[in-house]
Amino acid sequence: MSDPVLYELDGEGIATITLNLPELRNPISDPNLIAALLGTLEAMEGDPNVRVAVLTGAGPGFSAGGNLKTMKPDMGPLNASLPARTRGNYKRGIQKLPLAFAALEVPVIAAVNGPAIGAGLDLACMCDLRVAGESAKFAESFVTLGLIPGDGGAWLLQRVVGFSKAAELTLTGETIGAQEALRIGLVSQVVPDAELLAAARALAAKIARNPPHAVRMAKRLLWEAQETDLRALLEMSAAMQAVAHATSDNAEAIDAFLEKRKPQFKGD
């Protein structure tokens, strides 16, 4: 059996994470895929050589969300016929993913190739940035199956597209294409399918060129700002800025500016 998640790190500090169950359309309800993705995120966060990551799916789709064949009441890992056990299985399974992405300070770009449906759309929203191929499709489709977003989608989606549009997508379950996703701000770029990974990597390279400590702290501030009041965020910003001022990369940036040359950041 192939690895459910593939991981590769290049010399520029750009990691590529690939969901690798294409025959099942990369369902993130799969326990093995969840465990592998969580392990990958943990290892990546602890690696100072990683500056940014690109997340994509193998095959023709990003992620179809849940594998419906394993979601019948008497089948699969959720034990859907036993509500109390199902609740625990969500908490021990798929719900670990949004918490892991929220804790991650490495920026992640979702390169959405093909459908991102249900939990697949929510996975894209766990990322910091989203780039879509022309054939990408998106749907917060839980209600069409008589379900609700059990993976944090009700929290995630509205923070990307706003409450009104998130409510429309969630309550209708309708599918939208890449251009509509661009119009509502769900993705920041739409490119030809053949150019998707190159476009995502080009965006990643712009991030990777910057001092890595500053990038990680800036991402943390962006996430904290969604829930923290201004006074608390300013305190956090002051503390992080004190750390940033003391880095060698900050000194190098100033020297390079004054000497009119390109900086060489080492992550110190």
C-alpha positions in Angstrom: 0.0 0.0 0.0 1.3 3.4 -0.9 2.0 6.1 1.7 -1.2 8.1 2.3 0.8 11.4 2.5 4.0 12.2 0.6 6.5 14.8 1.8 9.4 16.5 0.0 11.6 19.4 1.1 13.7 21.3 -1.5 16.8 23.4 -1.1 14.9 26.6 -0.9 13.0 25.6 2.3 9.7 24.8 0.4 8.0 21.6 1.5 5.5 19.9 -0.7 2.8 17.8 1.0 0.7 15.5 -1.2 -2.4 13.7 -0.1 -1.8 10.3 -1.8 -5.0 8.3 -1.9 -6.1 9.2 -5.4 -8.1 6.1 -6.0 -10.4 7.3 -3.1 -10.1 11.0 -4.1 -7.9 11.7 -1.0 -10.6 11.5 1.7 -9.4 13.2 4.9 -11.8 11.0 6.9 -9.4 8.2 6.3 -7.7 7.4 9.7 -4.3 6.5 8.1 -4.3 9.7 6.1 -5.2 11.8 9.1 -2.4 10.2 11.2 0.1 10.6 8.4 -0.9 14.3 7.8 -0.7 15.1 11.5 2.7 13.5 11.7 3.9 15.4 8.7 2.7 18.7 10.2 4.4 18.0 13.5 7.7 17.1 11.9 7.6 20.1 9.6 6.9 22.5 12.4 10.0 21.3 14.3 12.3 21.6 11.3 14.0 25.0 11.1 14.8 24.3 7.4 11.2 24.5 6.4 10.1 28.0 5.5 6.8 27.4 3.7 4.7 24.4 2.6 2.5 23.6 -0.4 -0.4 21.2 0.2 -2.0 19.4 -2.8 -3.7 16.2 -3.8 -2.5 13.3 -6.0 -4.6 12.5 -9.0 -7.4 14.6 -10.4 -8.7 16.0 -7.2 -7.6 17.8 -4.0 -9.9 16.0 -1.6 -13.4 14.7 -1.8 -13.7 15.1 2.0 -15.2 12.0 3.6 -15.3 8.5 2.1 -19.1 7.9 2.0 -18.6 4.1 1.8 -17.2 4.2 5.4 -19.8 6.6 6.8 -22.9 4.3 6.9 -24.2 3.8 10.4 -22.9 0.2 10.7 -19.7 0.6 8.7 -16.3 2.3 9.0 -14.3 4.0 11.7 -16.8 6.5 12.9 -19.3 4.1 14.5 -22.1 6.3 13.3 -24.7 4.1 14.8 -23.3 4.8 18.3 -23.6 8.6 18.8 -21.4 8.8 22.0 -18.6 6.8 20.4 -18.9 8.8 17.1 -18.5 12.0 19.0 -15.2 10.7 20.5 -14.0 9.4 17.2 -14.5 12.9 15.6 -12.5 14.5 18.4 -9.7 11.9 18.2 -9.7 11.9 14.4 -10.5 14.6 11.9 -10.9 17.3 14.5 -7.2 17.1 15.3 -6.5 18.5 11.9 -7.8 22.1 12.3 -6.2 22.3 15.7 -2.8 21.2 14.2 -3.0 23.7 11.3 -4.0 26.5 13.7 -0.9 25.7 15.9 1.4 25.5 12.9 3.6 28.5 12.4 4.9 27.4 9.0 2.8 29.1 6.3 0.8 26.6 4.1 -0.4 27.2 0.6 -3.2 24.9 -0.7 -2.7 24.1 -4.4 -6.3 23.0 -5.2 -6.3 20.7 -8.1 -9.8 19.6 -9.0 -12.6 19.1 -6.4 -12.3 20.2 -2.8 -15.6 19.0 -1.4 -17.0 19.0 2.2 -14.1 18.4 4.5 -11.8 18.8 1.5 -12.9 22.5 1.2 -12.4 22.8 5.0 -8.9 21.4 4.7 -8.2 24.1 2.1 -9.5 26.7 4.5 -7.1 25.4 7.2 -4.3 26.6 5.0 -3.2 30.2 5.0 -3.4 30.8 1.2 -5.2 29.0 -1.6 -4.3 28.8 -5.3 -6.7 27.0 -7.6 -6.4 25.3 -11.0 -9.1 26.1 -13.5 -10.9 22.8 -13.0 -11.1 23.2 -9.2 -14.5 23.0 -7.6 -15.6 23.8 -4.1 -18.6 22.8 -2.0 -19.5 22.9 1.7 -21.8 20.0 0.9 -22.5 18.5 4.3 -26.2 19.4 4.5 -26.9 17.7 1.2 -26.0 14.4 3.0 -28.0 15.3 6.1 -24.8 16.2 8.0 -23.1 19.3 9.4 -19.5 20.4 9.1 -18.0 18.2 11.8 -14.4 19.3 11.2 -14.6 22.9 12.1 -15.8 24.2 8.8 -18.4 26.5 10.4 -15.5 28.3 12.1 -13.1 28.2 9.2 -15.1 29.1 6.1 -16.6 32.3 7.4 -13.1 33.6 8.3 -12.1 33.2 4.7 -15.2 34.5 2.8 -17.2 36.2 5.5 -20.4 35.1 7.3 -22.9 35.8 4.6 -21.2 33.9 1.8 -20.2 31.1 4.2 -23.8 30.8 5.3 -24.9 30.6 1.7 -22.4 27.9 0.8 -23.1 25.9 4.0 -26.9 26.0 3.9 -27.3 25.3 0.2 -24.4 22.9 -0.2 -24.0 24.2 -3.8 -20.8 23.7 -5.8 -18.9 26.6 -7.1 -16.1 26.8 -9.7 -12.7 28.3 -9.5 -13.6 31.7 -10.9 -16.5 32.2 -8.4 -14.1 31.1 -5.7 -11.7 33.8 -6.8 -14.5 36.4 -6.8 -15.5 35.7 -3.3 -12.0 35.6 -2.0 -11.9 31.9 -1.3 -8.7 31.6 -3.4 -6.2 34.3 -4.3 -5.3 33.0 -7.8 -6.7 30.8 -10.5 -4.3 29.4 -13.0 -4.3 26.8 -15.8 -4.3 23.3 -14.3 -0.9 22.5 -15.8 0.6 25.6 -14.1 -0.9 25.1 -10.7 2.0 23.7 -8.8 4.4 26.1 -10.5 2.2 29.0 -9.4 1.9 27.7 -5.8 5.7 27.3 -5.7 6.3 30.7 -7.1 4.1 32.2 -4.3 5.9 30.0 -1.8 9.3 31.2 -3.0 8.2 34.8 -2.3 7.5 33.8 1.3 10.6 31.6 1.6 12.9 34.6 0.6 12.0 36.4 3.8 13.5 35.8 7.3 11.9 32.6 8.6 11.5 33.7 12.2 9.7 36.9 11.2 7.5 34.9 8.8 6.5 32.4 11.4 5.7 35.0 14.0 3.8 37.1 11.5 1.6 34.1 10.7 1.0 33.5 14.4 -0.1 37.1 14.8 -2.5 36.8 11.9 -4.2 33.7 13.4 -4.3 35.2 16.9 -5.8 38.4 15.6 -8.9 36.5 14.5 -9.8 35.8 18.2 -7.8 38.2 20.3 -8.7 41.8 21.2 -6.5 44.7 20.1 -4.9 45.3 23.5 -3.8 41.6 23.9 -2.6 41.4 20.3 -0.5 44.6 20.8 1.1 43.0 23.9 1.9 39.8 21.8 3.2 41.9 18.9 5.5 43.9 21.2 7.0 40.6 22.7 7.5 39.1 19.2 9.0 42.3 17.9 11.5 42.3 20.7 12.6 38.8 19.5 12.6 39.9 15.9 14.9 42.9 16.6 17.4 40.6 18.2 17.8 38.2 15.2 20.8 38.2 12.9 18.4 38.3 10.0 17.0 41.7 11.1 20.6 43.1 11.2 21.3 41.6 7.8 18.2 43.1 6.3 19.2 46.6 7.6 22.8 46.2 6.4 21.7 45.0 3.0 19.4 47.9 2.6 22.1 50.4 3.5 24.6 48.7 1.3 22.2 48.4 -1.6 22.5 44.7 -2.0 20.3 41.6 -1.6 20.1 40.2 1.9 21.2 36.7 2.7 18.9 35.4 5.4 20.1 32.3 7.4 17.3 31.9 9.9 19.4 33.2 12.8 
